[in-house]
Amino acid sequence: MSKVIKHKIIDLNNKSKEDIDLPSFIFSAVIKKEIVAKVINWQLSNKRQGSHKVKERNEIVGSNAKIYRQKGTGRARHGSKKVVQFKGGGVVHGPKVRSHNKKIPSKLKKQAIRILLSSKLKDGKFKIVDKLELKNIKTKEVKGKFDKLGIKSATFIEAGDINKNFLLSTRNLRNIDLLSVNGLNAYQIIKREDLVVSLSAVKEVVKRFGNE
C-alpha cells in the first residue's frame, strides 16, 4: 500500500477544516528538472504558429529584363533587380512557414505534473480549499480573502463547472488564473507562485495522475 501525506483543507477565509490524505506517488515524486523542462519546451513549441516568412527571389514581383547592359558601365554584371544585393530584392535563407509541433510520451507529461505538484507541496505553495465559491461578485472582497491566504500570484484549479461569481470576481486581479482541472498543465503550474486547488479538483487530480 502506498504511503499518504496528511494535508489540511482550508476555506477562503484561511480557516482550517479537516485533513486529507494525499498519495505520495503523486505528491512526493522525485524532483527531476530535466523532465519538467522537456515538457514545458514541448508546450511552448506547440504554441508557436510558425507563420513567419520572407520572400525569396522567385517570389518578388517585377520585370525580368536585364537592369543595364553587360559591359561599359564600370559596374558589376547584374541581370536582375530581384537579387539579395538590391533593396527590395529577395532574402536568402530566411525563415519559412513550418510547424513547430513536437510529440512526447503521455507518461512524461503525467510525470512532469507529479513532479511540479510535489515541488509546490514541498515549498509550501500548494493549498487545498474546500470550495472556490462566492455569494457575490466583489473583487475587493475576494482580494481581501487572498490577502488572508497570503496569495499574490496563484493558479486556481476547479473541477466541473467554475463558480460564476468567483470567476467574475477574480478575472481583473493581476497574476491570478482560474481554470478547470481539464486544463491543468506543467507551464500553468510554474507560471504562478501558488497552486490553489478545490477539494473536488484535488480528488480528480488523484484519479488522473495516480497511475502511469
N, C-alpha and C positions, 0 to 999 in steps of 0.2 A: 504494500500500500504506500502510495506516495505521501511525502510529508506535506504539511499545510502550514501556512503562515497566518497568524492572527492579525487582523487589521480592523481598526474601528470605523464605524459608519457614522457620519455626521449629517446635520441638516444645514440649510443655507445660512442659518444663524450661528454656525460653528458650535452647536450643542451636540454632545456625544449621544449616539444611540447604542444599538447592540454591536457586537463584533461579528466579523465574517471570516470564514476560513478560505484562504486563497491557496490554490495548489502551487507548490514550489516549482513544479515543472515549468509553469508559465512565469511566475513572479520571482524566481530565484535562479534564472538561467545564467550560464557563464557569459560574461561580457566579452564579446568579440567584435571590436570596432570595424574590422575589415568586412564583416558580413553586412553590418549596417551601412557602411559606405557603398558597398556594391549595390544594395537595394535602392538607396537614395539616388545614386547616379543613374540607375535604371529608370526611376520615376521621373527625374528631371529630363533625361534624354527623350522619354516618350512624350513629354510636354512640348518639345521643340517642334515647330511647324516645318522647318526645313524648306521654307519658301524663298529664302534669299538667293538672288541670282543676278548675274551681269550679262550683258550682251557680248557675244563673241563676234568675230569679224564677219562671219556669214549671215549674221542677223542684223547688221547695220544697213539701214535704208539709204541709198544714194547711187550716184552714177558709177558705172563700171569702167568709164573711159579713163585712159591714162591721163594723169593730172598735169603733166608737162612733158616736153619732148625728152627723148633719151639722152641726147648729147648737147653740149654747147651752153648749158646753163651754169656750170660750175657747181651744181648741187649733186647730191647722191641720187642714184637712179631709183625712182618710185613709180609704181604702176597703179596704186590705189590710195584713196584718201581714207580708206576704212581700216588701215593697219594701226597697230597699237601706238606707233610713234606720234600720230597726229591727234589733236584734240577732237573728241567725238568719235574716235575710232574704237574698234573692238578691244576687249580686255582679254589678256592671255591668262589661262589657268585660274580664272575667278571662280567663285562659288556657284554651284549648280543646284537646282531643285532636287532634293533627295529626302528620304525618310531616315529619321534618327532612332526609330523604334528598335528596341532590343528585347531579347527574351531571357528570362531567368527562371529557374525551377520554383514552383509554388512553395516547396519546402523551405527554400531560402527566404522567401517573403514572410512566411509564418515565423521562422526563427528570428528574423530581424525585429518583428513585433514583440516577441517574447523578451528579447534582449533589452529593447527600449522600455518595456513595461517594468522589467526587473531593475533597470537603471534608475527610472523615475521613483520607484518604491524605495530603493536603497538611499537615494538622495533626499528623501522626504518630500518629493514633489508629486506624489500620487495621492489623490483624495477620492474617497467614495462618498457621495451624497445620496441620501435616501430618495429624494425626488428633486428633479430640476423643474420645479413648477412655481408660478407666481399667481396671486389672485388678481393683481392689477398690472397694467402696463406703466411702469415707472422706472425710468433709467436711473434716477437719483437713488431710489430705494435699493435697486439691485447693486448699484455701485457701493453703497454702504455695507451691504452683505458681503461683497467681495473683499472690502477692506477688513472686515472681521475675520475673514478666512485667510487674509494675508496674500490675496491674489492680485497681481498686477498684469500678468501675462499668462493666459491659460487657454487650453483647448478643452471644451466641454463635449462629452460623448453621451448621447442618449440612445436608448433602444426604442424602436417603434416610432410612433408619432411624437414629434417635438412639440412641447407646450408652446402655444402661440404667444402667450403673454411673456414667457421667458425669452423667446426668440426676439420679439419686438423690443423688449427692454434692454437687450444686450447688443443689438446689432450696430449701435452707434458708439460702442465702447472700443477704444483702441486696444489692440493686442489681445482681443477676445474672439475666439472662434467657437462656433457651435455646429456640430454635425452628427449625423446618425452613425451608429456603430457599423453600418454597412460601408461607410466611407473611411473607417479607421485605416490609417496608413503610416508608414515609417516617417515620411517627411513631415506630416502634420504633427506627429508626437514631438519631434525635436524642434519644430518651428516656434513653439511657445514654452515658457518656463515650467508651468504646471500642467498636469493632466488631471482633469476632474471628470469622474465617471459616475453616472447614476447607478443605483443598486441593480436595476433591471439590466442596464448595459453591461455591468461587470459580469453578471451571470451569463450573458450572451457571449462575452469575450472568452469566458472559461470554456463554453461549448465549442467555440470556433477554433481556439488555439490550444486546446487541451490534448490534441493528438497530432501526429505527424501528417 
